[in-house]
């Protein structure tokens, strides 16, 4: 598997995106072919800037990131066949966005 981007929070490859601190004890891996799109938004109080870990509202989850309040972007992953979404952050926004563009997700 070719890794396009990786940091302490997430690993993006051509086949999967892995969230390193999704569950209390582990990771969650999502196959790229199950993803409809990913949108990046500027963090604010209404979209999870201060949510460190847990639910992002009905049908959503945020993997653990102690530094989320200081991040410049929150990414929302939308599944093709589920209403559930994952809201995540990365350590290097520009590099992660480039990887996601290569996959055609943003």
PLY file of the C-alpha trace (Angstrom):
ply
format ascii 1.0
element vertex 106
property float x
property float y
property float z
element edge 105
property int vertex1
property int vertex2
end_header
0.00 0.00 0.00
1.46 3.32 -1.07
1.21 5.93 1.69
0.36 9.39 0.38
0.26 11.15 3.76
0.83 10.10 7.36
1.04 11.75 10.77
0.15 10.81 14.38
-3.57 11.25 13.65
-4.21 9.77 10.21
-2.65 7.71 7.43
-3.86 8.18 3.86
-3.00 5.59 1.24
-4.37 4.90 -2.22
-6.65 2.17 -0.79
-7.55 3.33 2.75
-7.68 6.14 5.28
-6.80 5.08 8.82
-7.72 7.14 11.87
-5.12 6.29 14.53
-7.06 7.32 17.64
-10.64 6.57 16.63
-11.61 4.08 19.33
-10.54 4.08 22.95
-8.10 1.27 22.20
-7.40 1.55 18.52
-7.74 2.56 14.93
-10.45 2.64 12.31
-9.69 2.04 8.66
-12.05 3.16 5.90
-11.59 1.86 2.34
-11.32 4.72 -0.16
-13.95 3.08 -2.39
-16.55 3.56 0.40
-15.97 7.33 0.55
-18.25 9.69 -1.38
-16.28 12.86 -0.66
-14.29 14.77 1.94
-14.88 18.45 2.67
-12.55 20.74 4.60
-13.98 23.55 6.71
-12.51 26.28 8.85
-12.97 25.26 12.51
-15.42 27.18 14.67
-17.56 26.56 17.72
-20.43 25.18 15.63
-18.50 22.53 13.69
-16.33 20.94 16.37
-13.34 23.17 16.98
-13.48 22.46 20.72
-14.54 18.80 20.44
-11.40 16.83 21.35
-12.90 13.37 20.84
-16.31 11.79 20.47
-19.60 12.57 18.81
-19.81 15.46 16.39
-23.59 15.39 16.52
-26.11 12.88 15.26
-24.44 10.52 12.83
-20.88 11.69 13.30
-17.66 10.96 15.18
-14.39 12.80 15.80
-11.21 10.79 16.43
-9.06 11.96 19.34
-6.97 15.09 18.71
-5.85 17.08 21.74
-4.75 19.93 19.46
-7.99 20.23 17.46
-8.78 23.73 18.83
-5.58 25.06 17.21
-5.93 23.26 13.85
-6.70 25.29 10.72
-9.08 22.79 9.09
-11.56 20.07 10.02
-12.23 17.49 7.33
-15.62 15.79 7.04
-15.62 12.32 5.46
-18.93 11.33 3.86
-19.62 7.68 3.09
-21.26 6.63 -0.17
-23.95 4.45 1.42
-24.22 5.67 5.02
-25.44 8.83 6.65
-22.64 8.52 9.22
-19.65 10.84 8.86
-16.20 11.19 10.38
-14.84 14.65 11.22
-11.05 14.57 11.51
-8.00 16.80 11.70
-4.42 16.41 10.50
-1.05 17.83 11.48
-0.18 19.24 8.02
-3.26 20.48 6.19
-1.57 21.29 2.87
0.05 17.86 2.52
-3.11 16.02 3.57
-5.23 18.04 1.11
-2.79 17.18 -1.68
-3.11 13.47 -0.85
-6.91 13.71 -0.79
-6.89 15.54 -4.14
-4.78 12.74 -5.64
-7.53 10.34 -4.57
-10.22 12.57 -6.08
-11.97 12.95 -2.71
-11.80 16.77 -2.51
0 1
1 2
2 3
3 4
4 5
5 6
6 7
7 8
8 9
9 10
10 11
11 12
12 13
13 14
14 15
15 16
16 17
17 18
18 19
19 20
20 21
21 22
22 23
23 24
24 25
25 26
26 27
27 28
28 29
29 30
30 31
31 32
32 33
33 34
34 35
35 36
36 37
37 38
38 39
39 40
40 41
41 42
42 43
43 44
44 45
45 46
46 47
47 48
48 49
49 50
50 51
51 52
52 53
53 54
54 55
55 56
56 57
57 58
58 59
59 60
60 61
61 62
62 63
63 64
64 65
65 66
66 67
67 68
68 69
69 70
70 71
71 72
72 73
73 74
74 75
75 76
76 77
77 78
78 79
79 80
80 81
81 82
82 83
83 84
84 85
85 86
86 87
87 88
88 89
89 90
90 91
91 92
92 93
93 94
94 95
95 96
96 97
97 98
98 99
99 100
100 101
101 102
102 103
103 104
104 105
